[in-house]
């Protein structure tokens, strides 16, 4: 069970917005690229002002909006006949680049172990790679937990919120990031195991 399992309910809430965007002529790829560019901008602003409350608070706000945009671009593609090979590439690479741009700046926040943040980012990339590689062996794209994309967004959004309201980094932030690293590693193994099991049962 991960936050990703709540996606259908979230999509239902966003479906009217999605329809308006489709009627206005916006494409799924445009939404994907916009989410990527804004993620890079927000990440840069946070990296340039890692001790400012407003910069830290940008992270949870944008992560929520980005989650909405990610759901919308998927619905535009599937429900409004906008699926394309380019869209598939942009979706996968865009998520990884966006995550990196938003999470890596935590490494320059005083009091947060930089190497731990870098480790979490690298493990997150590995997790998504495991999900995609499943397709290469004939299984479905794997989204198994316990630390998928939505779960990471929740954790880093919470970190940004706590820093933004004035809580100083310390043992708690180190413990959270260490837990994310361990869970990300387990997620990678889980996705690989589930992909092999799916392939062998086919």
Secondary structure, DSSP 8 states (H G I E B T S, - for coil): --GGGGHHHHHHHHHHHHHHHHHTT--HHHHHHHHHHHHHHHHHHHHHTTT-HHHHHHHHHHHHHHHHHHHHHHHHHHHTT---HHHHHHHHHHHHHHHHHHHGGGGGSTTS-HHHHHHHHHHHHHHHHHHHHHHHTTS------SS-HHHHHHHHHHHHHHHHTT---SHHHHHHHHHHHHHHHHHHHHHHHHHHHHHHH-
